Amino acid sequence: MKIWRGDEFVRAVPRKRLFDLDAFEDDVRMIIRDVRNRGDEALIEYAARFDGLNLRLGEIQVSAEEISQAYRAVDEDFVRSLKVAMENIQRYYEQQLSRSWMTVTREGTVLGKIYIPVEKVGIYVPGGAARYPSSVLMTALPAKVAGVKETVMCTPAASSGKVDPHVLVAADLAGVKRVFRVGGAQAIAAMAFGTESIPPVDMIVGPGNVYVTVAKKLVYGQVGIDMLAGPSEIAVLCDYTANPVIVAADLLSQAEHDVYASAILVTASERLAETVQEELAARLDKVSRRDIVARSLENRGAIVLVENMEEGIEVINHYAPEHLELLVEKPFELLGQIKNVGTIFVGPYSAEALGDYTAGPSHVLPTGGTAKYASGLGIETFLKVSNVVAVSREGFLALKDATKKLAEVEGLDAHKASIETREGVLC
């Protein structure tokens, strides 16, 4: 891992670090156009080309029998673990439900907001050689709590044609109504525009590779999206009280995601930094994804040495990581100073891995520095707001002259006339 001084890191690391998506746009546009024009036929061809999957018409949707078989293929402990995670996720988001409201001004005008859930949501869950049942829960359950009527899911199948049973069980328990064995940019296109098998949705959420991310970018406007997600990130802010064994373990836990994952230690303790490096070296050969971890730490990892905690917080706010662990003596005293983070994990027991699976908040979070302006997936992702304006006679009289003047300045005569008409008819 490269060692930086705090000021060097702030100058060298870009504020926004999303991948250059432009290089992939032409290929993805072609896929989207093809799926839009040819529907299921295009999906079948792309399944063969990209996934080695021999799929026939009528087989795109996962059958009820396959879902029943999935329950028989997973162990009971897995199902119990899913239910623990589900209970915590649902409880967390139930506390955040927005309430519609109305207020009355002194002139008797009623103003308010009505929160309305999106009707149809499409969830994308990465698959193929990997399995991510946790991503099913972290997207479907906030949508369910928000009141979304229908959720469908696309996920790639293995070359055998089977969708991982753990993913299917998670989808069934989370209330996903239909699952389709389609992955990549073609899945995003199918959910955005609809095909013979896959219904068009109003919003698409969930993480994916760069082709999925570009596809979400390109269909935005046709549908809503949650965010443009990039590789996983963790920053660990430590003082001398931190346990280096825990720090090293948590850095490794994110580095194993993929070679583009980023694991960063920020500390004023050179001794701690040295010990963490030793721990990382000692543990590296023991992880099953050693090559991935080694490349991630070498190319995307960093140790940032700062003069004090104030500079450490400056580094964190500049970097705006997806995940931040606070392993310091008095972590709650720092919360008000941290401005740009997806999720903050406070104290030595708050392993980031708990956030990935069971703690409660969704693990679909802003990456690549976008935490400077974006939030993680949550209830508000799936809620629209309709404003309510019911003007009383007294309210109209109080606002009419200012409204006419502003319309006059902007040259919108019909706007002004609509007020003057009411003056003549109603007043």
N, C-alpha and C positions, 0 to 999 in steps of 0.2 A: 504494500500500500504506500502510495506517495505521501510524504510528509510536507505540510504547508504551514506557513505562518498565517495567522488570521487575516491580516490585511492583504497578503498575496492571494489568498483563496477568494476573497471578495472581489478583487480586481480581475482575477483570471476566469472565474466561473460565471457564465452568462446568467442573467436574471431569469431568462426563459430558456428551457432546455428541451423542448419537444423536438422529436425527430423531424428532419426535413421530409415532410409528407409529399411535397410537390413531385418528387421523382417517381412516385408510384401512381400518380393520379391518372395518367393516360390509360394504363392497364386496367385500373379499377373502373374508370368510366366505361370502358368497353364491356366489362363484365356486367355492370349495372344496366347498360343499354340492352345487352343481350337477354338478360333475365326479364327485363321489362317487356321486351318484344316477344319472347318465345316461352316464357313461363317455366313450367315443370320440365319441358324438354331440355332447356338450357341447364337447369339444375342437375339433371341426370348426367349430362355431358361433363359438367364441371366436377361432379362427384367422381366420375371415372378418371378424369385427367389429373385432378389434384390429390384425391384420396385413395385412388385405386379401388374404388367401390363400384361394383356392378349393381346398379340400382334400377329398378323398373318402375313404370308408372303405377301408382297406387301404393307404393312402398315408402314414399317420402315421410308420411306420418307414422310415428311409432304406435303400434297397436296396443289395445288394452291388455291383450294376452302377454305381450312383451313386458308390460309394466308389472303384471302379476308375477311373471317369472323373475323379474328383478328382485322382488321381495324375497324369493326363495334363494337367490344367489348371494345375498349379503347376510352378514351375521347380526345377531340381535344386539350386540354391543354397539355396532355402528348405528342402528336405528335409535337406540337409547341416546347415543351421543348427539345425533341429529336433533332429537327432541329437546335435549338440554339447550343446544344452541338456539333452536326455534323459540323456546320460551323466553330466553334472554333478549333475543332480537325483537320479538313482538312487544315485550314489556317496555323496552327502551323506546320504541317508536310510538307506542300508545301514549307516552308522556308528552309527545310533541305534536299531537294533533292540533291543527289550527282551527279556531272557532270563528264562524261567521259573526259579524257584528253590525250593529246599526247605532247611530247617534242622531240626536235632534239639535239643530242650532237654535239660537235664540229667536230667529225669525220663523221657526217651525219647519225648516227644510230638513229632510231625512237624508243622511249620508251613511254609506256603509260599504262593506265588502262581503262577498259570498265566495267561499272556497269550494271549488268543484273538482273532483278527481278526474283525471284522464280516463277515458272509457276503455281503450284497448292498448295494452303494452306488450311489446315483443322483447324478450330477454335473449341475449346471446351469451352462451357459456362455452368457453374453449373446450376442445375435446380431442378426439383422435387417440394419440398415444398417451395423453394425460387425462386426469380426471379431476374435476373441481366441483364436487357437490356443495362445497361451502359457498361458491359464487351463486349457485341457485338460490340458496337461502338469503344471501345478502342483497339480492335484487328483488326476488319475488315477494318476500315478506314485507318490506317497506311499502311496496305497491299495494299489497293486500290490506295492510293497516290503513293506508290512505284512502281506500275505498274503490280502487280500480276494479271494474266489473270482470274483465277478462284478461288473463295473461297467457301468452303462448311462448314457446321456447324453441330456438334453433341451436343445435350443437352437432359438431361433426361426429360421424360414426367411424369405427375402426374399419379396416379393409374387409373384415368379415361381414360388415353391415350392422353390427351390433353397437348400440349406444351403451356406455358403461352403466351397469345396473345401479351403482351408488348414485349416479347423477339422476337416473330415472326415479329412484325412491325419493330422493330429495325433492324433485319436481312434484311428485305426487303428493307428498306430505305438505308442501308449501302451497298447494292449490293451483299449480299450473295446469291449464285445461287441456292443452295439446302440445306435444313435443314432435319436432321434425328433425330428421337426421340429415341436416344440411349445415355446412360450415363456410367460413371465409366470407369474402366480399359478396358472394352470391346469396348468402343467407340474409345479409343486411338488405340487399336489393329486393329479395323476395318479401321480407317483412314490410319494407317501405311501400312497395307498389302492388304486392299481392300476386299470387299465381293461382293455378287451378287448385292446388293443395293447400297453400299457405295464405291465410287471410291478411289483408293490409292492416297495419296497426297505426296508432296515433303517435307512439313514442317508442324508441328503441334504446335499451340500456344494457350495460354489461361490458366487461373487458374483452380484449382480443388482440391478435397480432397486428402488425402495421397495416395489412391489407384491410382488416376489419375496421381499424381506426380511420383509414382514408375513406372507406365506404360510408362510415357514419358521417364524416365531414361532408361528403358529396350529397348525401340524401337529406341533410339537415335543411329544413324548410318544407320539404314534402312531409317529413315527420319531425318530431322533437327528438333530441338525444340528451343523454345525461352529461357526457363530457368526452373529450378526446384523451383517452388514457394512454400513458406510456409505461416504461419499465418501472418495477417496484423500487422504492427508496426508503432508507432508514437513516436518521441522524440520531446519535446518542450524545447528549450533552452531560458531561461528567465533571464532578470535582474530586478531591482526594478521597472522599468517603466511598466512592463507587467500588464495587467488587469487580476486578478485571476479568474474572472467570465468566461472570454474567454478561459483561460487556461483549466479550469475544463471542460467546454463544449467540447473542442476539444479532451481532453483525453477520455471523455466518448464516443465521436463519433467513436473512433477506438476500444474501449473496447467492443462495442456492436456487432462487427463482429462475434466473437465466443470466447469460453472460453480460447483459446490459443493465442488470440490477445494480443499484448504487448503495454502498454501506459506508457511512462516514462517522468518525469519532471526533468530537469537539471537546477539548479539555485544556485547562491551564496547568495540569499536572504532567510534567514530562515523565516522571516515574510511572504513572499510570499508563501513559501511552506506550512506554517500553514494555511493560508487563503484558498489556493487551496484545502487542505484536508477538510476544513469545507464546501467549495462549493460542493465538490464531495459527501460528506455525505448528504447534503441538497438536491441534485439533484437525488440521486440514486433511491429513491422510485418513482420518476416521469418518469423514462424511461420504455418503454414497455418491453424491454428485460432485466429486472432487474437482474434476476438470472445469466444470461450470463455475464453481465457487472460486477457484484459483484465478480464472480469467476475469471474473467480476471484480475481485479484490484488486487485481493488478491494474485493470484498465479503468474501473469506475469507482474504486474505493479510495478513501483518503483519511489521513489523520491530520486534524487541524489544531495546531497549538496556538492558544490565545493567551493574552496577558492576564485576563481576569474574566469573571462571569459576565460582565457587561459586554465585553467584546465577543464572548461566546454567543450571547443572545443576538448580537448584531449579525454574526455569521449565520445563525439559524434563520433570522428574518430575511436575510438576503437569499439564502439557498431555498427557503420555502419547501421543506421536504414533505413527502407524503405521510411519513410516520416520524414522530419525535419521541424519544425516551428521555425522561428527566431523571437521571441518577445522581442527584445532588442532596446535600444535607437538608435543605428546606425547599423542596420543590414547589409547594403551593405558593410561596412568595414570588415565584417567577412567572406564574401563569398570566398575570396581567401585562407582562412585558412581551409575551410571545404573540406575534401578529399573523404569521403566515405559515400555517401547518395544517395538514389534513386531520390527523388524530394525534393527541398528546397522551402519552402513557406515563403515568406519574408513579415514581417509586420502584423499588427493586422487585416487587412481586408482579408488577404490571408488564409482563412480557408482551412484546408486540404480537407474538403468535396467538395470544389469547384474543387479540383484536381480529386476527385473521379468521377465527373460528367461532368463538363462544361468548365473548364479553358482551356484545349487544350492538354497538354501532356497526354500520355496513363497512366492509373493507374496500368498497369501490370508492376511491379517493382521488383528489387531484394530484397529478404528478408533474414533473418537468418544470417546476416553478410556478405552475398555475394556481397553487394555493394562495398566491398573492391576490387573486380576485375570485376564486371559485371555492365551492364547498363540496364535501362528499355527498354521495347519493343518500337521500333521505326522504322523509314524508313530503317535503316541499317540492322534490323532484317531480312528483306525480300530481301536484295540485295546481290548478289554474285559479286566478282571482278575477272575479267580475265585480266591478265597482257598481254601486247603486247610488243614484241621484234622484230624489223626489222633492222638487222645489215647491215650496208653499207660495201663496200670493205675496206675502210679506218678503219672502226671500227673493222672489222675482223683482219686486220693486227696489230691493236693496242692490241688486246686481245688474239691472238692465242698462243703466247709463254707462257704467264701466265696460260692459260687454259691447255695446254699440260703438264706443270710442275705439276699442281695440280692433274690432272688425273693420272699422273705417280706416284705421292706420294701415292695416294689412290689405286693404283693397278688396275685401270680400263683402260685396254689397248684399248678396243674398243672406249672408249671416246676419247682417244688421237688420235686413228687412224681416227676418223671422222674429226678431225681438220687437220691432215696431208693429208688426201684425198683431202680436199678443197684446201690446199696449192698447191698440184700438179695439180688439175683440173682447179681451178679458178685464181690462182695467178702466 
